[in-house]
């Protein structure tokens, strides 16, 4: 019968030239060398941000320490989504790994049970998670805190590919496996959150033939809050449906995602089939190819802006550290004002922590320091924070000064208002001055009257 003949012939592969052109893989020019900028960024971080961070134990509030590996790491692209939607196939396709010994396993069953980090290396090799976490030069050492069970589910693959000189891919286990956290043996959601917090681009991949937006997905989008600008939704395997069907699925996907992503502008959705084979006949090949090229341009944009993003990320971190220090200082000042010779320190402080508003702690920060109220951390977080760190173990900001080194607060403010913006300027950021305007982030000390004519 004729069917057998069909199976014998390999499906034809599509031309890859658009991949190479859009991602500039054929250009021999050396990748921009930002090592000087990175050195300066590390210096600003260690000299002006870290002392305040350590002095007020910021890491215990947000569980986010910045390692040198993270400052120098490449942009990270994270692939999330239910199992068997084509995440691994998409990575194989982008890197041309198909039919090589290092292609990621793909198939109809849930195949990826590990977090797989695909990075650049001189030759193809795999690296155990335990080794990756032990190497402090890589940005993965903080993953040790998730325990040995997790490290066994972490694997690195080094591939000598031009694209990986500038970006790292992370493939994740499918979310919608009906497995409880306990069965996984490690805190799956916390691990996902760790990667989400560090990703420069997050591809959430769907298969149009199984669109069930269940609880796991709701959980995922809860974790993606605040990262909306990094999210791209991919409706993969689009050539497996007839046009009319595809339009229905596209509508259904938006309908089910709308309540999960509450932002004013809808997320970008790419509709295509991200794998090397020819699109099915009688489907919208031109559309799929254009969508794929848009996605590649998106990826390229992240690579081109990697240095700006890195500096902006460190600056955002500095703003949070500064707010935290101002708050702890305020709690401490209030405590000292309320203490008399006869009062019981614990009781006095418990009163302040239970109801900071009674003492205008958060309000005074807003009034005096030009912090946006949207940047203020949650009051509840400070109950936990002071539960572990007694208030008497901190010093006032006014006492954190030295004759030679200056004051911690002045240094972090100088980093936020001058040094980091200058560093951005030095890599030619004439095009986006608004990112750093102090009106938006409130980096000055005195609130400005925005209604006064200049």
C-alpha positions in Angstrom: 0.0 0.0 0.0 1.2 3.5 -0.7 1.2 4.6 3.0 4.4 2.6 3.7 6.3 4.4 1.0 5.4 7.7 2.7 6.8 6.6 6.0 10.0 5.5 4.5 10.9 8.9 3.3 12.3 11.3 5.9 10.1 14.4 6.4 11.8 17.3 4.5 13.5 19.9 6.6 12.9 23.6 6.2 15.6 26.1 5.2 17.4 27.5 8.3 18.8 30.7 6.7 16.2 33.0 8.4 17.5 31.6 11.8 21.0 32.4 11.0 20.3 35.8 9.6 18.0 37.0 12.3 20.2 35.8 15.1 23.3 37.0 13.2 25.0 33.6 13.6 27.2 34.0 10.5 28.7 37.3 11.4 32.3 36.9 12.3 32.5 40.1 14.3 33.4 39.4 17.9 30.6 39.7 20.3 30.6 43.1 22.0 33.1 43.0 24.8 31.5 44.3 27.9 34.2 43.0 30.3 35.2 46.6 31.3 31.6 47.6 32.0 31.0 44.4 34.0 34.1 45.1 36.1 32.7 48.5 36.9 29.3 47.1 37.7 30.8 44.6 40.1 32.8 47.3 41.7 29.8 49.5 42.2 27.9 46.6 43.6 30.6 45.5 46.1 31.5 49.0 47.2 28.1 50.8 47.3 25.3 48.3 47.5 26.5 45.1 49.3 27.6 46.8 52.6 24.1 48.1 53.2 22.6 44.8 52.0 24.7 42.8 54.5 24.3 45.3 57.3 20.5 45.1 57.2 20.3 41.4 56.2 18.3 42.1 53.1 18.8 38.6 51.9 16.6 37.3 54.7 13.8 39.5 53.6 13.8 38.6 49.9 16.0 35.5 49.6 17.8 37.0 46.7 21.5 37.5 47.0 23.4 38.6 43.9 26.6 36.6 43.3 29.4 37.6 41.0 28.4 34.8 38.7 25.0 36.4 38.4 26.5 39.8 37.6 28.6 38.4 34.8 26.1 35.7 33.6 24.6 35.7 30.1 20.9 36.4 29.5 18.7 33.5 30.3 15.8 32.2 28.2 13.4 30.0 30.2 11.0 27.5 28.6 7.9 26.8 30.6 4.6 25.0 29.8 2.7 21.7 30.1 4.5 18.5 29.1 4.8 17.5 25.5 4.1 20.9 24.0 7.4 21.0 22.2 9.7 22.9 24.5 12.6 20.6 24.0 12.0 20.3 20.3 12.0 24.0 20.1 15.5 24.2 21.7 16.8 21.4 19.5 15.5 23.4 16.5 16.9 26.8 17.5 20.3 25.2 18.1 20.2 22.7 15.3 20.7 19.8 17.6 18.4 17.5 15.8 20.0 14.2 14.9 23.1 14.9 16.9 24.0 12.8 20.0 23.1 15.8 22.2 19.6 16.5 21.1 17.2 16.9 24.0 14.8 13.9 24.3 11.4 14.6 22.8 8.2 12.6 22.5 4.6 12.3 23.4 5.1 11.2 27.0 6.5 13.6 29.6 10.2 13.2 28.6 12.0 16.0 30.4 12.0 15.3 34.1 15.1 17.5 34.7 15.8 21.2 34.7 18.2 21.3 31.7 20.6 24.2 31.3 22.0 24.5 27.8 25.1 26.7 27.7 28.1 27.4 25.7 31.2 25.2 25.9 34.2 24.3 23.7 32.9 20.8 23.0 29.7 18.8 23.6 29.4 17.5 27.1 27.0 17.1 29.9 27.6 18.4 33.4 26.0 17.0 36.6 23.9 19.4 38.6 26.1 18.8 41.7 29.1 20.0 39.7 27.3 23.0 38.3 26.2 24.2 41.8 29.7 23.7 43.2 31.2 26.0 40.7 30.9 29.5 42.1 31.9 31.1 38.8 28.7 29.9 37.3 25.5 31.7 38.3 23.9 28.4 39.6 25.6 28.1 43.0 22.6 29.4 44.9 20.6 26.4 43.7 22.4 24.3 46.3 19.8 25.5 48.9 17.1 23.4 47.2 18.9 20.2 48.4 20.6 17.2 46.9 17.3 15.7 45.5 16.9 18.7 43.3 20.6 18.8 42.2 20.1 15.3 40.9 17.3 16.7 38.7 19.5 19.5 37.4 21.7 18.9 34.4 23.9 21.1 32.2 24.7 20.6 28.5 27.6 22.4 27.0 27.3 23.0 23.2 29.8 24.8 21.0 27.1 26.9 19.3 27.4 30.6 18.4 24.1 31.6 19.8 25.0 30.1 23.2 28.0 32.5 23.4 25.4 35.2 24.1 22.5 33.4 25.8 21.7 30.4 27.9 18.6 28.3 27.5 16.8 26.5 30.4 14.3 23.6 29.6 12.0 22.7 32.5 9.9 19.6 33.3 6.3 20.0 32.1 4.2 21.7 34.7 1.0 19.7 34.2 2.3 16.4 35.3 -0.2 15.2 37.9 2.5 14.8 40.5 2.4 16.3 43.9 5.4 18.4 45.1 6.1 15.7 47.7 6.5 13.1 45.0 9.1 15.2 43.2 11.2 15.2 46.4 12.1 18.9 46.1 10.3 22.2 46.1 9.3 22.4 42.4 7.6 25.8 42.6 10.4 27.4 44.5 12.9 26.2 41.9 10.7 27.5 39.1 10.5 30.8 40.9 14.3 31.0 41.2 14.6 30.6 37.4 11.7 33.0 36.7 13.3 35.7 38.8 16.5 35.5 36.8 15.1 34.9 33.3 15.4 37.7 30.7 12.8 36.1 28.5 10.2 33.5 29.4 8.6 31.4 26.7 5.3 29.8 27.9 4.6 27.1 25.3 1.2 25.6 24.5 0.0 22.8 22.3 -3.3 23.7 20.5 -4.6 20.2 20.7 -4.5 20.0 24.5 -5.4 23.4 25.9 -6.4 22.7 29.5 -5.6 25.6 31.6 -5.7 23.9 35.0 -4.6 24.8 38.5 -1.0 24.2 37.9 -1.1 26.8 35.2 -2.8 29.3 37.5 -0.1 28.6 40.0 2.5 29.3 37.3 1.0 32.6 36.3 0.8 33.6 40.0 4.6 33.1 40.0 5.0 35.2 36.9 3.5 38.2 38.5 5.6 41.3 38.0 7.5 39.6 35.1 4.8 40.2 32.5 7.2 42.2 30.2 9.4 39.1 29.9 6.6 36.7 29.0 6.0 35.5 25.5 3.3 33.0 24.8 3.8 30.4 22.1 1.1 28.5 20.4 3.3 25.7 19.0 2.5 23.0 16.5 0.2 25.4 14.8 0.4 23.6 11.4 -1.3 20.6 13.0 -4.7 22.4 12.8 -6.9 23.7 10.0 -7.1 27.5 9.9 -10.6 27.8 11.3 -9.7 25.5 14.1 -6.5 27.4 14.9 -8.4 30.7 15.1 -10.8 29.1 17.6 -7.9 27.7 19.7 -6.2 31.1 19.6 -9.4 32.8 21.0 -9.8 30.1 23.6 -6.2 30.5 24.8 -6.7 34.2 25.2 -9.9 33.7 27.0 -8.4 31.3 29.5 -5.3 33.4 30.1 -6.9 36.8 30.4 -7.9 36.4 34.1 -4.4 35.0 34.9 -2.4 37.9 33.4 -3.8 41.2 34.6 -1.9 43.7 32.6 -3.2 46.5 30.5 -1.6 45.2 27.4 -2.1 41.6 26.3 1.1 39.4 26.2 2.6 38.8 22.8 1.5 35.4 21.4 3.5 33.7 18.6 1.6 31.2 16.5 3.9 28.8 14.6 5.5 25.4 14.6 8.9 25.6 16.1 10.7 22.5 14.7 12.8 21.7 11.6 10.2 20.0 9.5 8.3 21.5 6.6 4.9 22.9 7.6 1.9 20.8 6.7 0.5 21.6 3.2 -2.6 23.8 3.1 -1.7 25.7 6.3 -0.5 29.3 6.6 3.1 28.8 5.9 3.9 32.5 5.3 2.2 33.5 8.6 4.1 30.8 10.6 7.4 31.8 9.1 6.8 35.5 9.8 5.8 34.7 13.4 9.0 32.6 13.8 11.1 35.5 12.6 9.4 37.9 15.0 10.2 35.6 17.8 13.8 35.4 16.8 14.0 39.2 16.6 12.6 39.3 20.1 15.3 36.9 21.2 17.9 39.0 19.5 16.7 42.1 21.1 17.2 40.6 24.6 20.8 39.6 23.5 21.5 43.1 22.2 20.2 44.8 25.3 21.8 42.4 27.8 24.1 44.9 29.3 21.4 47.6 29.8 19.1 45.0 31.4 21.9 43.8 33.7 22.6 47.4 34.9 18.9 48.1 35.3 18.5 44.9 37.3 21.3 45.8 39.7 19.9 49.3 40.0 16.4 47.9 40.8 18.0 45.7 43.4 19.8 48.7 44.9 16.5 50.7 45.2 15.0 47.8 47.1 18.0 47.4 49.4 17.9 51.2 50.1 14.1 51.1 51.0 14.7 48.1 53.3 17.5 49.9 55.1 15.4 53.1 55.5 12.6 51.0 57.0 14.8 49.1 59.4 16.3 52.4 60.4 12.9 53.8 61.0 11.7 50.8 63.1 14.9 51.2 65.2 14.5 54.9 65.6 10.9 54.5 66.7 12.0 51.7 69.2 14.7 54.0 70.7 12.2 56.9 71.0 9.7 54.7 72.8 12.1 53.0 75.2 12.3 54.4 78.7 14.4 53.3 81.6 11.5 51.2 83.0 10.0 49.7 79.8 10.3 46.1 78.6 12.1 46.1 75.3 10.4 43.1 73.8 6.9 44.5 74.6 7.7 47.9 73.2 9.0 46.4 70.0 6.2 43.9 69.6 3.8 46.8 69.7 5.7 48.5 66.9 5.9 45.4 64.7 2.3 44.6 65.2 1.0 48.0 64.1 3.7 50.0 62.3 1.0 52.4 61.0 0.3 53.6 64.5 3.9 54.9 64.5 3.8 56.1 60.8 6.7 54.0 59.9 5.8 53.4 56.3 4.2 56.8 55.9 7.3 58.6 57.1 9.4 56.7 54.5 7.1 57.9 51.8 7.1 61.4 53.0 10.8 61.9 53.6 12.5 59.8 51.0 10.6 60.0 47.8 10.0 56.3 47.6 7.1 55.1 45.5 4.4 53.5 47.6 4.3 50.7 45.1 7.9 49.8 45.9 7.3 49.4 49.6 7.6 45.9 50.9 4.8 44.1 52.6 4.3 45.0 56.3 3.8 41.3 57.2 7.2 40.4 55.8 8.7 42.6 58.6 7.0 40.6 61.3 8.8 37.5 60.1 12.0 39.4 59.5 12.2 40.8 63.0 11.1 37.5 64.4 14.5 36.1 63.2 16.6 39.3 63.5 16.1 41.2 66.8 15.9 44.9 66.4 18.8 45.5 68.8 21.1 43.7 66.4 20.9 46.6 63.9 22.6 50.0 63.9 21.0 53.3 62.8 21.8 54.5 59.3 23.4 57.6 60.8 25.9 55.4 62.6 26.9 53.5 59.5 29.5 56.0 58.4 33.3 55.9 58.5 35.9 58.7 58.1 37.5 57.0 55.1 34.6 55.2 53.5 31.8 57.7 53.9 28.2 56.7 54.8 26.5 53.6 53.5 23.3 55.5 52.6 25.1 58.2 50.7 27.0 55.5 48.7 24.0 53.6 47.7 22.2 56.8 46.7 25.1 57.9 44.6 25.1 54.5 42.9 21.3 54.7 42.2 21.3 58.3 41.0 24.7 58.7 39.4 27.0 55.8 39.0 24.7 53.2 37.5 23.0 55.7 35.1 26.5 56.9 34.0 27.5 53.3 33.4 24.4 52.9 31.2 25.3 56.1 29.4 28.8 54.8 28.7 27.3 51.9 26.6 25.4 54.3 24.5 22.0 54.4 26.0 21.0 57.6 24.4 17.9 55.9 23.1 16.1 55.3 26.5 16.7 58.1 28.9 13.3 57.6 30.5 14.2 54.3 32.0 16.4 56.1 34.4 14.5 59.3 35.1 14.4 59.9 38.8 10.8 61.0 38.6 9.8 57.5 38.0 12.0 55.7 40.5 12.3 58.5 43.0 16.0 58.2 43.5 16.6 61.7 44.9 16.3 62.5 48.6 13.8 65.3 48.5 10.4 64.8 46.8 10.1 67.0 43.8 7.1 69.2 43.1 6.1 67.9 39.7 3.6 70.7 39.1 6.0 73.6 39.5 7.1 75.1 36.3 10.9 74.6 35.8 
